[in-house]
Amino acid sequence: MKEKGNYIRFAGLYNFTYMSIGALLPFIGQYLKTLGFSGAEIGAVTAAGTAVAIFASAFWGRIYSRSRKNHDILILLCSMAAIICIILSQLKTYSLFIVIFGCMYFFQAPVMSLTDAFTVERMHRFGTLRAWGAVGFAAGTFLAGLISDILNLSVIFVFYVLSYAAAAVIILTLRRNNSVREDKANKADKEEAKSLGYAGILKDRHIRQLILCAFFMGGTNVANNTYFSFLYIEGGGTIAGVGAVMLLMVGSEVPFMAVCERLAARFTMQRIILTAMVISSARFILYGIGLPWWILVLMSFTQGAVNGILLIEFVRYVSILAPEGSKSIAISAYYIIGSNLSTIICQLFGGMILDRAGASGVYMFFGLFNLAGVILYIKFKLYKNQNMRLKMKNKTKKDEKSR
């Protein structure tokens, strides 16, 4: 019963933390456009947030790995992100907006990686739990798009604040239900992680290669949240339609997240990652041709085949390759390089390309960027990584001994 209650709480945590960014990220570009920001300025704002995210993720990841009060750290991050968002919603000038947006990201950015680490350390069903993040993101996007069309785009900030407030409350309930035995079990791991650090993690060749491949994938999928609205409207769609199609796109991730571990068991984790990477590159190149809105709707399911697998399996792959006691540091390193640093490149170049070649030009760039990741993944032979299999066997033996 207690396990079922914890599962519901973790599902709620993923639902609300992703609902907040689902309401904000897909529409922040359109909101800034209504304030008179140029494409380059929009790209700079979003890239600035992600630039801060690199340092924030490293900073908070290190604190998290050394602390036994993980619940309190996550509550602080969610609460501060919500408070700063209230201030951000009142700003209209570029210089102030970019500074406060960066401050908000200092607390927002680490939430995703630390929530994954928090979940991996405590729950076994990571794939099904992470699927609730996709549900929350889809719901946030759909509702924010629908209500924004009726009222105005500033409603996205209301969704963001309320969602993070709800996430903080859920973490508080998890803290109250946390057992002393769990804290003692994690204590040794925390001490080992403290001595290892990011440099030690990146000395592992396979982790380093995997994160490099993720670098060419993660940024485009995050930047897609900002630039898809431009592509959709360029193809003849509407603001309200953006919310609906984003609901389909993100909603398509849920079934793939729910079954990806079974797919990995049948076809191997490494191969389904490669398949998802190829699909990602192909779909963005097709988007770059300049498709009408209704074809974009028909292709919405491809996002599930990409994000529904990569968002789960990259984290699992890194977690398995990570030395004992260093999962949170390894996952943070993956987010810093494979997601945040990559997103900066994609947001900045995306904004510049948007001004010169339109949204279709942005997506052609995204497709070619992904293709580089596919080539490296094959070159490094990560699709048949024997080192990971050995680590999985060793981990299984250790688990059996501990029982």
C-alpha positions as CSV (number, residue, x, y, z in Angstrom):
1,M,0.0,0.0,0.0
2,K,2.8,2.3,0.9
3,E,4.6,1.5,-2.4
4,K,1.4,2.3,-4.3
5,G,1.1,5.6,-2.4
6,N,4.7,6.5,-3.2
7,Y,4.1,5.6,-6.9
8,I,1.2,8.0,-7.1
9,R,3.2,10.8,-5.5
10,F,6.1,10.3,-7.8
11,A,3.7,10.3,-10.8
12,G,2.2,13.6,-9.5
13,L,5.7,15.0,-9.1
14,Y,6.5,14.3,-12.7
15,N,3.1,15.5,-13.9
16,F,3.3,18.9,-12.3
17,T,7.0,19.7,-12.9
18,Y,6.5,19.0,-16.6
19,M,3.2,20.7,-16.8
20,S,4.9,23.9,-15.8
21,I,7.4,23.8,-18.6
22,G,4.7,22.5,-21.0
23,A,2.7,25.6,-20.4
24,L,5.7,28.0,-20.7
25,L,8.3,26.8,-23.2
26,P,6.1,26.2,-26.3
27,F,4.6,29.7,-26.0
28,I,7.4,31.8,-24.6
29,G,8.6,32.6,-28.1
30,Q,5.1,33.8,-29.2
31,Y,4.8,35.8,-26.0
32,L,8.1,37.6,-26.5
33,K,7.0,38.3,-30.1
34,T,4.0,40.1,-28.8
35,L,6.3,42.3,-26.7
36,G,8.2,43.2,-29.9
37,F,11.3,41.0,-29.5
38,S,13.1,40.0,-32.7
39,G,13.9,36.3,-33.6
40,A,17.5,36.9,-32.5
41,E,16.3,38.3,-29.1
42,I,13.9,35.4,-28.6
43,G,16.8,33.0,-29.3
44,A,19.1,34.9,-26.9
45,V,16.5,34.9,-24.1
46,T,16.0,31.1,-24.3
47,A,19.7,30.4,-24.8
48,A,20.5,32.6,-21.8
49,G,18.3,30.5,-19.6
50,T,19.9,27.4,-20.9
51,A,23.4,28.9,-20.4
52,V,22.6,29.5,-16.7
53,A,21.2,25.9,-16.6
54,I,24.7,24.5,-17.3
55,F,26.2,26.1,-14.2
56,A,23.0,25.6,-12.1
57,S,22.8,21.9,-12.9
58,A,26.5,21.5,-11.9
59,F,26.0,23.5,-8.8
60,W,22.8,21.9,-7.6
61,G,23.9,18.4,-8.8
62,R,27.0,18.6,-6.6
63,I,25.0,19.8,-3.6
64,Y,22.4,17.1,-4.1
65,S,25.0,14.3,-4.4
66,R,26.5,15.4,-1.1
67,S,23.3,16.0,0.8
68,R,20.9,13.7,2.6
69,K,18.2,16.3,2.5
70,N,17.3,15.7,-1.2
71,H,13.6,16.5,-0.6
72,D,14.4,19.9,0.8
73,I,16.6,20.8,-2.2
74,L,13.9,19.9,-4.7
75,I,11.3,21.9,-2.6
76,L,13.6,24.9,-2.7
77,L,14.2,24.7,-6.4
78,C,10.4,24.4,-7.3
79,S,9.4,27.2,-4.9
80,M,12.1,29.7,-6.0
81,A,11.3,29.0,-9.7
82,A,7.6,29.8,-9.1
83,I,8.4,33.0,-7.1
84,I,10.8,34.4,-9.8
85,C,8.3,33.5,-12.5
86,I,5.8,35.9,-10.8
87,I,8.3,38.7,-11.2
88,L,9.2,37.7,-14.8
89,S,5.5,38.0,-15.8
90,Q,5.6,41.7,-15.0
91,L,8.6,42.6,-17.2
92,K,8.4,44.0,-20.7
93,T,11.9,45.1,-21.6
94,Y,14.5,42.9,-23.2
95,S,17.4,43.7,-20.8
96,L,15.4,43.0,-17.6
97,F,13.6,40.0,-19.1
98,I,16.7,38.1,-20.1
99,V,18.3,38.7,-16.6
100,I,15.3,37.5,-14.6
101,F,14.7,34.7,-17.1
102,G,18.2,33.5,-16.4
103,C,17.6,33.7,-12.6
104,M,14.5,31.6,-13.0
105,Y,16.4,29.0,-14.9
106,F,19.0,28.8,-12.1
107,F,16.3,27.1,-10.0
108,Q,14.2,25.5,-12.8
109,A,16.9,23.8,-14.8
110,P,18.2,21.3,-12.2
111,V,14.6,20.1,-11.4
112,M,14.5,17.7,-14.3
113,S,17.8,16.0,-13.8
114,L,17.5,15.8,-10.0
115,T,13.9,14.5,-10.2
116,D,15.3,11.7,-12.5
117,A,18.1,11.0,-10.0
118,F,15.6,11.2,-7.1
119,T,13.3,8.7,-8.8
120,V,16.0,6.3,-10.1
121,E,17.5,6.0,-6.5
122,R,14.1,5.2,-5.0
123,M,11.8,3.6,-7.6
124,H,12.3,0.8,-10.1
125,R,9.6,1.7,-12.6
126,F,11.3,4.8,-14.1
127,G,9.8,4.5,-17.6
128,T,6.2,4.4,-16.5
129,L,6.8,7.2,-13.9
130,R,8.6,9.4,-16.5
131,A,5.6,8.9,-18.8
132,W,3.6,11.0,-16.3
133,G,5.9,13.9,-17.2
134,A,4.8,13.6,-20.8
135,V,1.2,13.6,-19.7
136,G,1.8,16.8,-17.6
137,F,3.7,18.5,-20.4
138,A,0.9,17.7,-22.9
139,A,-1.8,18.9,-20.5
140,G,0.0,22.1,-19.8
141,T,0.6,22.8,-23.4
142,F,-3.0,22.1,-24.4
143,L,-4.7,24.0,-21.6
144,A,-2.3,27.0,-21.9
145,G,-2.8,27.2,-25.6
146,L,-6.5,26.9,-25.3
147,I,-6.9,29.5,-22.6
148,S,-4.3,31.8,-24.1
149,D,-6.4,32.0,-27.3
150,I,-9.4,33.0,-25.2
151,L,-7.6,35.4,-22.9
152,N,-3.9,36.3,-23.6
153,L,-0.5,34.7,-23.6
154,S,0.4,35.9,-20.1
155,V,-1.7,33.0,-18.7
156,I,1.3,30.8,-19.3
157,F,3.0,32.3,-16.3
158,V,0.0,31.4,-14.1
159,F,0.2,27.7,-15.2
160,Y,3.9,27.7,-14.5
161,V,3.6,29.1,-10.9
162,L,0.7,26.9,-9.9
163,S,2.3,23.7,-11.3
164,Y,5.6,24.2,-9.5
165,A,3.7,25.1,-6.3
166,A,1.8,21.8,-6.6
167,A,5.1,19.9,-7.2
168,A,6.7,21.4,-4.0
169,V,3.7,20.2,-2.0
170,I,4.0,16.7,-3.4
171,I,7.7,16.6,-2.5
172,L,6.8,17.7,1.0
173,T,4.5,14.7,1.3
174,L,7.3,12.4,0.0
175,R,9.6,13.8,2.7
176,R,7.1,13.0,5.4
177,N,6.8,9.5,4.2
178,N,10.5,9.0,3.7
179,S,11.9,6.2,5.9
180,V,15.0,6.4,8.0
181,R,16.2,3.1,6.5
182,E,16.2,4.7,3.0
183,D,18.4,7.6,4.2
184,K,20.9,5.2,5.8
185,A,21.0,3.1,2.6
186,N,21.9,6.1,0.5
187,K,24.4,7.6,2.9
188,A,27.4,5.5,1.7
189,D,26.5,6.2,-2.0
190,K,26.5,10.0,-1.2
191,E,30.0,9.8,0.3
192,E,31.4,7.9,-2.7
193,A,29.8,10.4,-5.1
194,K,31.3,13.3,-3.2
195,S,34.8,12.0,-3.9
196,L,34.2,11.2,-7.6
197,G,32.8,14.4,-9.1
198,Y,32.1,15.4,-12.7
199,A,35.7,15.0,-13.8
200,G,35.8,11.4,-12.5
201,I,32.5,10.6,-14.3
202,L,33.7,11.9,-17.7
203,K,36.9,9.8,-17.5
204,D,34.7,6.8,-18.4
205,R,35.1,6.6,-22.2
206,H,31.7,5.1,-22.8
207,I,29.9,7.7,-20.7
208,R,31.8,10.4,-22.5
209,Q,30.9,9.1,-25.9
210,L,27.3,8.6,-25.0
211,I,26.9,12.1,-23.7
212,L,28.6,13.5,-26.8
213,C,26.0,11.7,-29.0
214,A,23.2,13.0,-26.7
215,F,24.6,16.5,-27.3
216,F,23.5,16.3,-30.9
217,M,20.0,15.1,-30.0
218,G,18.9,16.8,-26.7
219,G,19.1,20.4,-27.8
220,T,16.9,20.1,-30.9
221,N,14.2,18.4,-29.0
222,V,14.1,21.1,-26.3
223,A,14.4,23.9,-28.9
224,N,11.5,22.3,-30.8
225,N,9.3,23.5,-27.9
226,T,10.2,27.1,-28.8
227,Y,10.3,27.0,-32.6
228,F,7.5,24.5,-33.4
229,S,4.8,27.3,-33.0
230,F,6.6,29.3,-35.7
231,L,6.8,26.3,-38.0
232,Y,3.1,25.4,-37.4
233,I,1.9,29.0,-38.0
234,E,4.3,29.3,-41.1
235,G,2.4,26.2,-42.4
236,G,-0.9,27.9,-42.0
237,G,-1.9,26.9,-38.5
238,T,-3.1,29.1,-35.5
239,I,-2.1,29.7,-31.9
240,A,-4.9,27.6,-30.6
241,G,-3.9,24.8,-33.0
242,V,-0.4,24.9,-31.6
243,G,-1.7,23.8,-28.2
244,A,-3.8,21.0,-29.8
245,V,-1.0,19.6,-32.0
246,M,1.6,19.9,-29.1
247,L,-0.9,17.8,-27.1
248,L,-0.8,15.1,-29.8
249,M,3.0,15.3,-30.1
250,V,3.7,15.1,-26.4
251,G,0.8,12.7,-25.7
252,S,2.4,10.3,-28.2
253,E,5.4,10.1,-25.9
254,V,3.3,8.4,-23.2
255,P,2.8,5.0,-24.7
256,F,6.4,4.8,-25.9
257,M,7.7,5.7,-22.4
258,A,5.4,3.0,-20.9
259,V,6.7,0.2,-23.2
260,C,10.3,1.4,-23.9
261,E,11.8,-0.8,-21.2
262,R,10.0,-3.8,-22.8
263,L,11.3,-2.8,-26.2
264,A,14.8,-2.5,-24.8
265,A,14.5,-6.0,-23.3
266,R,13.6,-7.4,-26.7
267,F,15.8,-5.4,-29.1
268,T,18.4,-4.0,-26.6
269,M,18.6,-0.5,-25.2
270,Q,21.4,0.5,-27.5
271,R,19.5,-0.4,-30.7
272,I,16.2,1.3,-29.9
273,I,18.2,4.5,-29.0
274,L,19.8,4.4,-32.5
275,T,16.4,3.9,-34.1
276,A,14.9,6.8,-32.2
277,M,17.9,9.0,-33.2
278,V,17.5,8.1,-36.9
279,I,13.7,9.0,-36.7
280,S,14.5,12.3,-35.1
281,S,16.9,13.3,-37.8
282,A,14.6,12.2,-40.6
283,R,11.5,14.1,-39.2
284,F,13.3,17.4,-38.7
285,I,14.8,17.2,-42.2
286,L,11.2,16.7,-43.5
287,Y,10.0,19.6,-41.4
288,G,12.7,21.7,-43.0
289,I,11.1,21.2,-46.5
290,G,8.3,23.4,-45.3
291,L,5.2,21.3,-44.7
292,P,1.6,22.5,-44.4
293,W,0.1,22.4,-40.9
294,W,-2.1,19.4,-41.5
295,I,0.9,17.2,-42.4
296,L,2.6,18.4,-39.3
297,V,-0.4,17.1,-37.4
298,L,-0.2,13.7,-39.1
299,M,3.4,13.4,-38.3
300,S,2.9,14.3,-34.6
301,F,3.3,10.7,-33.5
302,T,6.9,10.7,-34.5
303,Q,7.7,12.7,-31.5
304,G,6.6,9.8,-29.3
305,A,8.9,7.5,-31.2
306,V,11.8,9.9,-30.5
307,N,11.3,11.5,-27.1
308,G,9.4,8.6,-25.7
309,I,12.5,6.5,-26.1
310,L,15.4,8.9,-25.8
311,L,14.2,10.7,-22.7
312,I,14.0,7.4,-20.9
313,E,16.8,5.3,-22.4
314,F,19.6,7.9,-22.4
315,V,19.0,8.4,-18.6
316,R,18.9,4.6,-18.0
317,Y,22.0,4.1,-20.2
318,V,24.0,6.7,-18.4
319,S,22.8,5.4,-15.0
320,I,23.9,1.8,-15.8
321,L,27.3,3.0,-17.0
322,A,27.8,5.2,-14.0
323,P,30.1,3.9,-11.1
324,E,28.3,2.8,-8.0
325,G,27.1,5.7,-5.9
326,S,27.4,8.3,-8.7
327,K,24.1,8.1,-10.5
328,S,23.0,11.6,-9.7
329,I,26.3,13.1,-10.8
330,A,26.3,11.1,-14.0
331,I,22.7,12.1,-14.8
332,S,23.5,15.7,-14.1
333,A,26.5,15.6,-16.4
334,Y,24.2,14.1,-19.1
335,Y,21.7,17.0,-18.7
336,I,24.5,19.6,-18.6
337,I,26.1,18.6,-21.9
338,G,23.6,16.4,-23.6
339,S,20.7,18.8,-23.0
340,N,21.6,22.2,-21.7
341,L,24.8,23.0,-23.7
342,S,23.2,21.5,-26.8
343,T,20.1,23.6,-26.3
344,I,22.1,26.8,-26.1
345,I,23.5,26.0,-29.5
346,C,20.1,25.2,-31.0
347,Q,18.3,28.1,-29.4
348,L,20.9,30.7,-30.5
349,F,21.4,29.4,-34.0
350,G,17.7,28.7,-34.3
351,G,16.9,32.4,-33.5
352,M,19.4,33.6,-36.1
353,I,18.2,31.2,-38.8
354,L,14.6,32.1,-38.0
355,D,15.3,35.8,-39.0
356,R,17.0,34.8,-42.2
357,A,15.4,31.5,-43.5
358,G,12.2,31.1,-41.5
359,A,11.1,28.2,-39.3
360,S,11.7,25.6,-42.1
361,G,15.3,26.7,-42.2
362,V,15.6,26.2,-38.4
363,Y,14.3,22.6,-38.7
364,M,16.6,21.7,-41.6
365,F,19.5,22.8,-39.2
366,F,18.0,20.6,-36.5
367,G,17.8,17.6,-38.8
368,L,21.4,17.9,-39.9
369,F,22.5,18.5,-36.2
370,N,20.8,15.2,-35.3
371,L,22.4,13.4,-38.2
372,A,25.8,14.2,-36.8
373,G,24.8,12.4,-33.6
374,V,23.6,9.4,-35.5
375,I,26.9,9.1,-37.3
376,L,28.9,9.4,-34.0
377,Y,26.7,6.8,-32.3
378,I,27.5,4.3,-35.1
379,K,31.1,5.3,-35.2
380,F,31.6,4.7,-31.4
381,K,29.7,1.4,-31.8
382,L,27.4,2.4,-28.9
383,Y,24.6,0.3,-30.5
384,K,26.5,-2.8,-29.4
385,N,28.3,-1.6,-26.3
386,Q,29.7,-4.7,-24.5
387,N,31.0,-2.6,-21.6
388,M,27.4,-1.8,-20.5
389,R,26.4,-5.5,-20.5
390,L,29.3,-6.3,-18.2
391,K,28.3,-3.5,-15.9
392,M,24.7,-4.7,-15.9
393,K,25.8,-8.3,-15.0
394,N,28.1,-7.0,-12.2
395,K,25.2,-4.8,-10.9
396,T,22.9,-7.8,-10.9
397,K,25.4,-9.9,-8.9
398,K,25.9,-7.1,-6.4
399,D,22.1,-6.8,-6.0
400,E,21.8,-10.6,-5.4
401,K,24.6,-10.5,-2.8
402,S,22.9,-7.5,-1.0
403,R,19.7,-9.5,-0.7
